[in-house]
Amino acid sequence: MSTLSTTITHETLKRFNKIRKQTEYICEPLEPEDTVVQPIVDVSPTKWHMAHTTWFFETFVLMPHLPNYKLFHPNYSFLFNSYYNSVGNRVQRNQRSTLTRPPLRDIYAYRRHVNEHMAKLLESIPEDKAVEILPILELGLQHEQQHQELLITDIKYILSTNPLLPVYRKQLNGQSIGSTKAQFMEVPGGMYKIGFRGEGFSFDNELGVHEVLVEDFEIINRLVTNGEYLEFMQDGGYADFKHWLDEGWAMVNEQKLEAPLYWVKQDEEWHRFTMHGLQKLNPNEPVTHISFYEADAFANWAGKRLLTEFEWEAATQVYPPNKGNFVESELLEPTAADPAAIGVQQLYGDVWEWTYSAYHPYPGFTKAPGAIGEYNGKFMVNQIVLRGGSCATPESHIRTTYRNFFHPDKRWQYNGIRLAQK
């Protein structure tokens, strides 16, 4: 029986190793004690992320496809399954911080074990099995890249709850500090094709290419800034119910919100906690770590609105995104727009942009059989779509058709605002 060509297996293994090493690079600055903390249910411990992404390859790739493969540990499926009911019982999400054992050194050993056996599998994949194995392998790599972004945002939240407000990594040069004038750019109405088409990977929630009628509208040329959001706050934005959806207004009052997550007032000046420690607020950088409710309230206050996800995707067909601020820049925070740039900026990277679209399936959506069918479909209710990626997103992971989704109250991700009018 013939196996895949050496070129294919070499390139696949090279990419596999690169992505796996990136996860460990993200965790490198942490102390072992940092890796077990779970301050809120949305945030998973670093150690759990490292093990869960490894469990994915072991469960869905090695166990079904590598002859005579033996589990690294019989309890790891129970410990590190996330939400796959088809696979069996699991530690509940809000109990992940109880996993002081296995120790971190065992998790690294688990990663090495699975990596070594993945290399063996890639060296021996029969050609007639490649069409079955390679798509699952690719899903595993994309899944790990999703968790790399979650690692960064979760680590930021974890460090922010430490009274010492520790620095994750020292700040690199490269942040822009200029002010870019806000301008609205026209997007002509018409029928736009929405959804993933072409070659390469996409998630199932991007499939089902369909046409959507979009009216003429205008999109702002950059993201909303800290300075603009501060004006909303100073004008009593958090104290005036007229700007808010009812659920958002209830959240503001219950949680006594008065600013975005990570904003701290010291000596009458606003600072924000960053991956580089506590810093004075830069008014030209994009506002981030806000809920959908806050984004919508700001838009109402400004006399504008949020885009729908279809308008956002249509805008990218008129103004193709340039290279953005992704995790590869290692800036790990959103940066100010470039005052010298022309056109629409920051459609890619910096912050995920809240849309005013519910997370629903596209026409013809069908769930895959088995556990893989639990990846996206069962979450298609009560969530809002975000577009564009963030400074924590791997660049090779993003597309203009990529649909992120969160509940409207979530703030710990790098979420921000782009305005539209008409």
C-alpha positions as CSV (number, residue, x, y, z in Angstrom):
1,M,0.0,0.0,0.0
2,S,1.5,3.4,-1.0
3,T,1.8,6.2,1.4
4,L,1.6,10.0,1.0
5,S,4.5,11.7,-0.8
6,T,7.5,12.8,1.3
7,T,6.9,16.4,0.3
8,I,3.3,16.4,1.7
9,T,4.2,14.6,4.9
10,H,7.2,16.8,5.5
11,E,5.3,20.1,5.0
12,T,2.4,18.9,7.1
13,L,4.7,17.8,9.9
14,K,6.6,21.1,9.7
15,R,3.4,23.0,10.1
16,F,2.1,20.8,12.9
17,N,5.3,21.3,14.9
18,K,5.3,25.0,14.3
19,I,1.8,25.4,15.6
20,R,2.4,23.1,18.6
21,K,5.6,25.1,19.5
22,Q,3.7,28.4,19.3
23,T,1.4,27.2,22.1
24,E,4.3,26.5,24.4
25,Y,5.9,29.8,23.4
26,I,2.8,31.6,24.6
27,C,3.1,29.7,28.0
28,E,6.8,30.3,28.4
29,P,6.7,33.5,30.5
30,L,4.4,31.9,33.1
31,E,5.3,30.3,36.4
32,P,3.8,26.9,37.1
33,E,1.5,28.5,39.7
34,D,0.0,30.7,37.0
35,T,-1.1,27.8,35.0
36,V,-3.8,26.5,37.3
37,V,-5.8,29.7,38.0
38,Q,-9.4,30.1,36.8
39,P,-10.8,33.4,38.2
40,I,-14.1,33.2,36.2
41,V,-15.9,30.4,34.4
42,D,-15.1,31.9,30.9
43,V,-11.3,31.6,31.6
44,S,-9.7,28.2,31.5
45,P,-6.4,27.4,33.3
46,T,-3.3,27.6,31.0
47,K,-2.4,24.0,31.9
48,W,-5.9,22.8,30.8
49,H,-5.6,24.5,27.4
50,M,-2.2,22.8,26.8
51,A,-3.6,19.4,27.7
52,H,-7.0,19.9,25.9
53,T,-5.4,20.7,22.5
54,T,-3.2,17.6,22.9
55,W,-6.2,15.5,23.8
56,F,-7.9,16.6,20.6
57,F,-5.2,15.1,18.4
58,E,-5.0,12.0,20.6
59,T,-8.8,11.4,20.5
60,F,-9.7,12.3,17.0
61,V,-6.5,11.5,15.0
62,L,-4.3,9.0,16.8
63,M,-6.8,6.7,18.4
64,P,-8.8,6.1,15.2
65,H,-5.9,6.1,12.7
66,L,-2.6,5.0,14.2
67,P,-2.4,1.2,14.6
68,N,-1.6,0.0,18.1
69,Y,-1.7,3.5,19.6
70,K,-2.0,3.4,23.4
71,L,-3.4,6.3,25.5
72,F,-0.9,8.3,27.4
73,H,-3.1,8.2,30.5
74,P,-6.6,6.5,30.8
75,N,-8.0,9.5,32.8
76,Y,-7.0,12.3,30.5
77,S,-10.1,12.0,28.3
78,F,-12.2,12.7,31.4
79,L,-9.9,15.5,32.6
80,F,-9.4,17.4,29.3
81,N,-12.5,16.9,27.2
82,S,-14.2,20.3,26.8
83,Y,-17.8,19.9,25.6
84,Y,-17.9,16.8,23.4
85,N,-20.8,14.8,24.8
86,S,-20.2,12.1,22.2
87,V,-16.8,11.3,23.7
88,G,-18.0,10.8,27.3
89,N,-18.0,12.4,30.8
90,R,-15.7,15.3,31.6
91,V,-14.7,17.7,34.3
92,Q,-17.2,20.5,34.2
93,R,-15.9,23.9,32.9
94,N,-16.2,25.7,36.2
95,Q,-14.2,23.0,37.9
96,R,-11.0,23.1,35.8
97,S,-9.1,25.0,38.4
98,T,-9.3,21.9,40.7
99,L,-6.9,20.1,38.4
100,T,-3.7,20.8,40.5
101,R,-2.8,17.3,39.4
102,P,-1.5,16.1,37.0
103,P,1.5,18.4,37.4
104,L,2.6,20.7,34.7
105,R,5.6,18.5,33.9
106,D,3.2,15.7,33.0
107,I,1.3,17.9,30.7
108,Y,4.5,18.7,28.8
109,A,5.3,15.0,28.7
110,Y,1.8,14.4,27.3
111,R,2.4,16.9,24.6
112,R,5.7,15.3,23.7
113,H,4.1,11.9,23.6
114,V,1.3,12.9,21.2
115,N,3.7,14.9,19.0
116,E,6.0,11.9,18.6
117,H,3.1,9.7,17.6
118,M,1.7,12.3,15.3
119,A,5.0,12.3,13.5
120,K,4.8,8.5,13.2
121,L,1.3,8.7,11.8
122,L,2.3,11.4,9.2
123,E,5.2,9.2,8.0
124,S,2.9,6.3,7.3
125,I,-0.5,7.7,6.1
126,P,-1.8,5.5,3.3
127,E,-2.8,7.4,0.3
128,D,-6.3,5.9,0.4
129,K,-6.8,7.1,4.0
130,A,-5.5,10.7,3.5
131,V,-8.8,12.1,2.5
132,E,-10.2,10.9,5.8
133,I,-7.2,11.8,8.1
134,L,-5.9,15.1,6.7
135,P,-9.1,17.1,7.2
136,I,-9.3,16.0,10.9
137,L,-5.7,16.9,11.3
138,E,-6.3,20.3,9.8
139,L,-9.2,20.9,12.1
140,G,-7.0,20.0,15.0
141,L,-4.4,22.6,13.9
142,Q,-7.1,25.3,13.5
143,H,-8.5,24.2,16.9
144,E,-5.1,24.7,18.5
145,Q,-4.8,28.1,16.9
146,Q,-8.2,29.1,18.4
147,H,-6.9,28.0,21.8
148,Q,-3.7,30.0,21.3
149,E,-5.9,33.1,21.2
150,L,-7.9,31.9,24.2
151,L,-4.6,31.3,26.0
152,I,-3.5,34.9,25.5
153,T,-6.8,36.4,26.6
154,D,-7.2,34.0,29.5
155,I,-3.6,34.7,30.7
156,K,-4.3,38.4,30.5
157,Y,-7.4,38.0,32.7
158,I,-5.6,35.7,35.1
159,L,-2.6,38.2,35.6
160,S,-5.1,41.1,35.9
161,T,-6.5,39.5,39.0
162,N,-3.1,39.3,40.7
163,P,-2.6,42.2,43.0
164,L,0.9,42.7,41.7
165,L,-0.4,43.3,38.1
166,P,2.5,41.3,36.7
167,V,4.0,41.9,33.2
168,Y,3.5,39.0,30.8
169,R,6.2,40.2,28.3
170,K,8.0,43.5,27.9
171,Q,6.5,45.9,25.4
172,L,8.0,45.9,21.9
173,N,8.4,49.1,19.9
174,G,6.0,49.5,17.0
175,Q,2.9,51.0,18.5
176,S,1.5,53.9,16.6
177,I,0.6,57.0,18.6
178,G,-0.8,59.3,16.0
179,S,-4.4,60.4,15.7
180,T,-6.4,59.4,12.6
181,K,-9.4,61.5,11.6
182,A,-12.6,59.6,11.5
183,Q,-14.2,59.5,8.1
184,F,-17.1,57.5,6.7
185,M,-16.5,55.6,3.5
186,E,-19.3,54.5,1.1
187,V,-20.2,50.9,0.5
188,P,-22.6,50.6,-2.5
189,G,-25.7,48.5,-2.0
190,G,-26.5,45.4,-4.0
191,M,-26.3,41.7,-3.9
192,Y,-23.2,40.3,-2.2
193,K,-22.1,36.7,-2.0
194,I,-21.6,35.7,1.7
195,G,-19.7,32.7,2.9
196,F,-16.5,30.8,2.2
197,R,-15.7,29.9,-1.4
198,G,-12.5,28.7,-2.9
199,E,-9.8,26.3,-1.7
200,G,-8.3,25.8,1.7
201,F,-9.7,25.4,5.1
202,S,-12.9,26.9,6.5
203,F,-15.1,26.0,9.4
204,D,-18.6,24.5,8.7
205,N,-20.3,27.7,10.0
206,E,-18.8,29.6,7.0
207,L,-20.3,27.3,4.5
208,G,-23.4,27.7,2.5
209,V,-22.5,30.5,0.1
210,H,-25.6,32.7,-0.4
211,E,-26.5,36.1,-1.7
212,V,-27.6,38.9,0.6
213,L,-29.2,42.2,-0.5
214,V,-27.4,45.1,1.2
215,E,-28.6,48.7,1.1
216,D,-26.1,51.6,0.6
217,F,-24.3,52.3,3.8
218,E,-21.1,54.0,5.1
219,I,-18.4,52.4,7.2
220,I,-16.0,54.3,9.4
221,N,-12.4,54.2,8.2
222,R,-11.0,53.0,11.6
223,L,-12.0,51.5,14.9
224,V,-13.5,53.5,17.7
225,T,-10.7,54.8,20.0
226,N,-10.2,54.9,23.8
227,G,-10.4,58.7,23.6
228,E,-13.8,58.6,21.8
229,Y,-15.1,56.0,24.3
230,L,-13.9,58.2,27.2
231,E,-16.1,61.0,25.8
232,F,-19.1,58.6,26.0
233,M,-18.2,57.9,29.6
234,Q,-17.7,61.5,30.6
235,D,-21.0,62.3,29.0
236,G,-22.7,59.9,31.4
237,G,-22.9,57.0,29.0
238,Y,-23.0,54.4,31.7
239,A,-25.6,56.3,33.7
240,D,-28.2,57.0,31.0
241,F,-30.6,54.1,30.2
242,K,-31.6,55.7,26.9
243,H,-28.5,54.3,25.1
244,W,-28.8,50.8,26.4
245,L,-30.7,47.6,25.5
246,D,-32.7,46.4,28.5
247,E,-30.4,43.4,29.2
248,G,-27.3,45.7,28.9
249,W,-28.8,48.2,31.2
250,A,-29.5,45.5,33.8
251,M,-25.9,44.3,33.4
252,V,-24.5,47.8,33.9
253,N,-26.5,48.2,37.2
254,E,-25.9,44.7,38.5
255,Q,-22.1,44.8,37.9
256,K,-21.8,48.6,38.6
257,L,-19.9,49.1,35.3
258,E,-18.5,52.5,34.5
259,A,-15.6,51.7,32.1
260,P,-14.3,48.9,29.8
261,L,-12.7,45.8,31.4
262,Y,-9.1,46.5,32.6
263,W,-9.5,50.3,32.9
264,V,-8.2,51.6,36.2
265,K,-8.5,55.1,37.5
266,Q,-5.4,56.4,39.4
267,D,-4.8,60.0,40.5
268,E,-7.7,61.1,38.4
269,E,-6.3,59.6,35.2
270,W,-7.4,56.5,33.4
271,H,-4.9,53.6,33.0
272,R,-5.5,50.1,31.6
273,F,-4.0,46.8,32.4
274,T,-2.2,45.4,29.4
275,M,0.0,42.3,28.7
276,H,2.9,44.7,29.5
277,G,1.5,45.8,32.9
278,L,-0.5,48.8,33.9
279,Q,-0.2,51.7,31.5
280,K,-1.6,55.2,31.1
281,L,-4.5,55.2,28.6
282,N,-3.6,56.0,25.0
283,P,-6.5,57.9,23.6
284,N,-5.6,56.9,20.0
285,E,-5.6,53.2,20.4
286,P,-8.8,51.2,19.7
287,V,-11.1,50.7,22.7
288,T,-11.3,47.0,23.6
289,H,-12.5,44.5,26.2
290,I,-16.1,45.6,25.9
291,S,-19.3,43.7,25.7
292,F,-21.8,43.9,22.8
293,Y,-24.1,45.9,25.0
294,E,-21.4,48.5,25.6
295,A,-20.6,48.6,21.8
296,D,-24.2,49.1,21.0
297,A,-24.7,51.8,23.7
298,F,-21.7,53.7,22.4
299,A,-23.1,53.5,18.8
300,N,-26.5,54.8,20.0
301,W,-24.8,57.7,21.9
302,A,-22.8,58.6,18.8
303,G,-25.9,58.6,16.6
304,K,-24.5,55.7,14.6
305,R,-24.9,51.9,14.6
306,L,-23.0,48.7,14.4
307,L,-22.6,46.8,11.1
308,T,-24.4,43.6,10.4
309,E,-22.0,40.7,9.7
310,F,-23.2,40.7,6.1
311,E,-22.4,44.4,5.8
312,W,-18.9,43.8,7.3
313,E,-18.2,41.0,4.8
314,A,-19.5,43.2,1.9
315,A,-17.2,46.0,3.1
316,T,-14.2,43.7,2.8
317,Q,-15.1,43.1,-0.8
318,V,-15.0,46.8,-1.5
319,Y,-12.1,47.6,0.8
320,P,-9.9,44.4,0.9
321,P,-8.2,44.2,4.3
322,N,-4.5,45.0,4.5
323,K,-2.1,43.2,6.7
324,G,-3.3,43.6,10.3
325,N,-1.9,43.6,13.8
326,F,-2.0,39.9,14.7
327,V,-0.3,37.7,17.3
328,E,2.8,37.4,15.1
329,S,3.6,41.1,15.7
330,E,4.0,40.2,19.4
331,L,2.6,43.5,20.3
332,L,-0.3,41.7,22.1
333,E,-2.4,44.9,22.3
334,P,-4.4,46.8,19.7
335,T,-2.5,49.7,18.0
336,A,-3.7,53.1,16.8
337,A,-4.6,53.5,13.1
338,D,-2.0,55.0,10.8
339,P,-2.7,58.7,10.1
340,A,-1.0,58.4,6.7
341,A,-3.1,55.4,5.5
342,I,-5.8,55.8,2.9
343,G,-9.1,53.9,2.8
344,V,-10.6,51.6,5.5
345,Q,-8.1,50.4,8.1
346,Q,-8.0,47.8,10.8
347,L,-10.6,45.4,9.2
348,Y,-8.1,42.7,10.1
349,G,-6.5,42.3,13.5
350,D,-6.3,44.6,16.6
351,V,-9.8,43.8,17.9
352,W,-12.7,41.6,17.0
353,E,-15.6,43.8,15.8
354,W,-19.0,43.3,17.3
355,T,-21.7,43.1,14.7
356,Y,-25.4,43.4,15.1
357,S,-26.0,39.9,13.9
358,A,-27.2,36.8,15.8
359,Y,-25.1,33.7,15.3
360,H,-27.3,31.5,13.1
361,P,-26.6,28.9,10.5
362,Y,-26.2,29.8,6.9
363,P,-28.6,28.2,4.3
364,G,-28.1,24.5,3.9
365,F,-25.9,24.1,7.1
366,T,-25.6,20.6,8.3
367,K,-23.7,19.2,11.3
368,A,-21.0,16.7,10.7
369,P,-21.7,13.2,12.1
370,G,-20.3,12.2,15.5
371,A,-18.3,14.4,17.9
372,I,-17.0,16.7,15.2
373,G,-20.6,17.8,14.6
374,E,-20.5,19.4,18.1
375,Y,-17.8,21.9,17.1
376,N,-20.0,24.8,16.0
377,G,-23.6,23.8,15.4
378,K,-24.9,23.4,18.9
379,F,-23.8,26.9,19.8
380,M,-26.0,28.7,17.2
381,V,-28.4,30.4,19.6
382,N,-28.2,33.5,21.9
383,Q,-24.8,34.6,20.7
384,I,-23.5,37.5,18.6
385,V,-21.1,37.4,15.6
386,L,-17.8,39.2,15.6
387,R,-15.5,39.7,12.6
388,G,-12.0,40.5,11.7
389,G,-9.6,38.9,14.2
390,S,-7.6,40.5,16.9
391,C,-4.0,41.2,18.1
392,A,-4.2,37.7,19.7
393,T,-5.3,35.9,16.5
394,P,-2.8,33.9,14.4
395,E,-2.7,35.6,11.0
396,S,-2.9,32.2,9.1
397,H,-6.1,31.5,11.0
398,I,-8.2,34.4,9.8
399,R,-10.4,35.0,6.8
400,T,-12.9,37.6,5.7
401,T,-15.6,34.9,6.1
402,Y,-14.5,33.8,9.6
403,R,-17.4,34.0,12.1
404,N,-16.4,34.3,15.7
405,F,-19.2,34.3,18.3
406,F,-19.8,35.2,21.9
407,H,-22.6,35.9,24.3
408,P,-23.3,39.6,24.3
409,D,-22.1,40.2,27.9
410,K,-18.6,38.9,27.3
411,R,-15.7,41.3,27.8
412,W,-12.5,39.4,28.4
413,Q,-11.8,38.9,24.7
414,Y,-10.2,41.7,22.5
415,N,-13.6,43.0,21.3
416,G,-14.1,46.5,19.9
417,I,-16.3,48.8,17.8
418,R,-16.6,49.8,14.2
419,L,-19.4,52.2,13.3
420,A,-21.7,52.4,10.3
421,Q,-24.3,54.9,9.3
422,K,-27.3,55.1,6.9
